Amino acid sequence: MKKVAILQSNYIPWKGYFDLISHVDEFIIFDDMQYTKRDWRNRNKIKTEKGLKWMSVPVQVKGKYHQKIRETKIDGNKWKDSHWGLLIQNYKDTEFFVEISDWVKPLYFETDYDLLSDLNRQFIEKICQYLNIDTKITNSWDYQLSEGKTERLADLCKQAGGTVYVSGPAAKDYIEKKVFDDFNIELSWFDYSNYPEYPQNFGDFSHNVTILDLLFNCGNKSHQFMKYISV
């Protein structure tokens, strides 16, 4: 049995994203999808004393109405100082800030990223490495893409040798189970509910933040507050 998940890349995703990666044998980054504004592709949230705040990577979108995520270019480098400054400002007093910042800071300043997909993948891979997630990560363009929304997912899964496709619950609105049945692939729904709370600054607890919030606060104890990651 081989479990496969297929999902677009996000900017420093929340903990559930990494739990899904850990739960499967191969995780396919599906950045052949059309880039959408005001989504998670180029932004995520952090906790601040004034509430949740977006950190957004500026991208070039003017006149590029149909560009794919993997074609989307980052607009300049000024955002790097801004994002790193926000992380220092809001997490410098957390227990594991020094440990985590030792490998997060270089991700911002030692590489000049041109494409959003490259930036996202770099963060995703480094966070997986820290969490000891050894799932194989591939790109959708490593495979042949077929037509049809559900057909394309099922075919990608089959090409990857998958026998179980693990999907987030939001896809229940459009995924056709019969298509997976026709491909002889089991369709499984991932459960993001009932995560435990962890020590977190600034008021009421929120799960809907970048995983950096968990890592800065809990470090090598982060797996205790996730579902499928073991030490």
C-alpha distance (Angstrom), angle and dihedral (degrees) to the residues before:
residue distance angle dihedral
M1 . . .
K2 3.79 . .
K3 3.80 121.1 .
V4 3.80 119.1 -150.8
A5 3.80 130.7 -173.8
I6 3.82 125.4 -170.4
L7 3.79 121.2 -161.8
Q8 3.80 141.4 148.9
S9 3.78 117.5 -102.6
N10 3.80 118.1 -101.3
Y11 3.79 131.7 -162.7
I12 3.83 106.9 -98.2
P13 3.83 92.4 -29.4
W14 3.79 128.4 -143.4
K15 3.82 122.2 -92.6
G16 3.82 94.2 -94.2
Y17 3.81 90.1 63.7
F18 3.81 90.1 59.4
D19 3.78 92.6 43.5
L20 3.80 87.9 57.5
I21 3.81 90.8 49.5
S22 3.79 90.4 50.1
H23 3.81 91.8 48.6
V24 3.82 95.3 59.1
D25 3.80 137.0 59.1
E26 3.81 95.3 -132.9
F27 3.78 128.7 23.2
I28 3.80 115.4 -162.1
I29 3.80 116.5 -158.2
F30 3.79 103.6 -141.7
D31 3.81 101.5 -157.4
D32 3.79 92.4 146.2
M33 3.81 85.3 89.6
Q34 3.80 120.3 102.9
Y35 3.80 113.7 -88.5
T36 3.81 111.9 -109.9
K37 3.79 125.6 -158.0
R38 3.81 123.5 -126.4
D39 3.78 91.2 22.3
W40 3.82 134.9 114.8
R41 3.81 95.3 -91.0
N42 3.81 95.0 93.4
R43 3.79 104.5 15.3
N44 3.77 146.7 45.2
K45 3.79 140.1 175.6
I46 3.79 134.1 -102.4
K47 3.81 131.7 -171.5
T48 3.82 117.3 -105.7
E49 3.78 134.2 170.3
K50 3.81 87.2 -103.6
G51 3.81 93.6 51.8
L52 3.78 134.0 -94.9
K53 3.80 115.5 -13.6
W54 3.79 130.9 -166.7
M55 3.79 120.4 -127.2
S56 3.81 105.5 -158.9
V57 3.79 129.3 -171.8
P58 3.84 109.2 -143.5
V59 3.79 112.5 -124.4
Q60 3.79 135.6 -175.0
V61 3.80 108.1 -104.2
K62 3.82 106.3 141.9
G63 3.79 108.5 123.6
K64 3.81 91.1 -6.7
Y65 3.79 96.7 108.4
H66 3.78 97.7 152.4
Q67 3.79 103.1 32.6
K68 3.78 118.7 136.5
I69 3.78 121.6 -120.8
R70 3.79 90.0 -110.1
E71 3.83 90.2 53.6
T72 3.81 93.6 51.5
K73 3.80 113.3 112.5
I74 3.79 126.6 -149.1
D75 3.81 114.0 -118.2
G76 3.80 107.5 -129.6
N77 3.81 132.1 -49.8
K78 3.81 105.5 -94.1
W79 3.80 90.8 99.4
K80 3.83 90.4 68.8
D81 3.81 94.3 69.6
S82 3.79 90.4 43.5
H83 3.80 94.9 51.5
W84 3.78 94.6 44.0
G85 3.81 90.1 47.6
L86 3.80 90.6 53.1
L87 3.80 91.2 50.5
I88 3.81 91.6 50.7
Q89 3.79 92.6 45.8
N90 3.79 95.1 50.7
Y91 3.81 103.9 31.2
K92 3.81 106.7 30.2
D93 3.82 91.1 103.8
T94 3.82 95.9 50.5
E95 3.80 118.9 112.5
F96 3.80 96.9 -112.9
F97 3.81 101.8 32.6
V98 3.80 95.5 114.4
E99 3.81 93.8 46.5
I100 3.81 95.0 47.9
S101 3.80 96.1 40.0
D102 3.82 89.8 56.0
W103 3.82 89.0 74.1
V104 3.81 101.5 22.1
K105 3.81 97.1 56.6
P106 3.84 93.4 57.9
L107 3.80 89.0 54.1
Y108 3.79 87.7 65.1
F109 3.78 101.8 40.2
E110 3.81 109.6 26.8
T111 3.81 96.8 60.8
D112 3.80 131.4 50.7
Y113 3.78 104.5 -145.5
D114 3.79 120.3 -153.6
L115 3.80 99.6 176.7
L116 3.79 127.7 48.2
S117 3.81 91.7 -137.6
D118 3.80 91.1 58.0
L119 3.80 91.8 50.9
N120 3.79 92.8 47.8
R121 3.78 94.3 47.2
Q122 3.79 92.6 48.8
F123 3.81 91.6 55.8
I124 3.81 92.8 42.4
E125 3.81 93.0 51.8
K126 3.81 94.8 46.5
I127 3.79 92.3 48.8
C128 3.81 90.3 48.7
Q129 3.79 88.5 51.3
Y130 3.80 91.5 52.5
L131 3.81 91.4 48.4
N132 3.82 92.0 47.2
I133 3.80 92.3 -117.7
D134 3.80 107.4 157.5
T135 3.81 98.6 -179.7
K136 3.80 114.3 141.2
I137 3.83 109.5 -107.4
T138 3.80 118.8 -157.9
N139 3.81 137.6 165.2
S140 3.79 126.9 -112.8
W141 3.82 89.3 -123.4
D142 3.79 88.9 62.9
Y143 3.82 84.5 75.6
Q144 3.80 138.6 46.6
L145 3.80 112.9 -91.6
S146 3.79 119.4 -139.2
E147 3.81 129.7 -162.1
G148 3.79 125.0 -93.7
K149 3.79 128.0 57.6
T150 3.79 98.8 -109.3
E151 3.80 94.2 26.5
R152 3.79 90.4 58.3
L153 3.81 92.4 53.5
A154 3.79 93.5 46.2
D155 3.79 92.1 47.3
L156 3.82 92.3 48.8
C157 3.78 89.1 51.1
K158 3.81 91.2 49.6
Q159 3.82 92.9 47.9
A160 3.80 88.5 52.6
G161 3.79 89.9 53.7
G162 3.78 92.7 -110.0
T163 3.78 122.9 159.6
V164 3.83 95.8 179.3
Y165 3.79 124.9 45.5
V166 3.81 113.4 -156.6
S167 3.79 114.3 -157.8
G168 3.78 135.5 -179.6
P169 3.83 114.5 -109.2
A170 3.82 93.6 -112.9
A171 3.82 89.4 71.2
K172 3.81 91.0 66.2
D173 3.82 86.2 90.2
Y174 3.79 93.4 67.8
I175 3.81 112.9 11.3
E176 3.80 114.4 106.6
K177 3.79 110.0 -144.8
K178 3.81 91.9 -159.9
V179 3.79 90.5 65.7
F180 3.80 91.0 58.1
D181 3.80 89.5 45.4
D182 3.80 89.0 54.5
F183 3.83 89.2 52.9
N184 3.81 89.4 47.8
I185 3.80 90.3 -119.6
E186 3.80 123.1 138.5
L187 3.81 113.9 -126.2
S188 3.81 113.9 -141.1
W189 3.81 128.5 -177.4
F190 3.78 120.0 -139.4
D191 3.82 116.9 -135.2
Y192 3.81 116.6 -138.7
S193 3.81 95.2 175.5
N194 3.81 132.6 109.5
Y195 3.78 100.1 28.5
P196 3.82 111.7 169.1
E197 3.78 119.0 -117.1
Y198 3.80 119.8 -113.0
P199 3.83 133.2 -162.6
Q200 3.79 105.4 -66.5
N201 3.80 133.0 169.2
F202 3.79 129.4 -127.8
G203 3.78 114.0 40.8
D204 3.79 130.1 -63.6
F205 3.78 116.5 27.9
S206 3.80 119.3 -104.3
H207 3.80 128.6 -169.5
N208 3.82 92.5 -171.2
V209 3.79 98.4 86.4
T210 3.80 136.9 97.7
I211 3.80 115.0 -76.0
L212 3.81 87.2 -114.7
D213 3.81 86.1 79.5
L214 3.80 89.7 61.0
L215 3.81 93.8 42.2
F216 3.80 95.2 49.8
N217 3.79 91.1 48.7
C218 3.81 100.5 38.9
G219 3.80 108.9 17.9
N220 3.79 112.2 177.0
K221 3.81 89.1 5.9
S222 3.82 92.0 62.5
H223 3.80 93.2 101.8
Q224 3.82 88.5 67.0
F225 3.80 88.6 68.7
M226 3.80 96.5 47.1
K227 3.79 131.4 72.6
Y228 3.79 110.9 -132.2
I229 3.79 106.0 22.4
S230 3.79 118.9 100.6
V231 3.78 128.5 -174.1
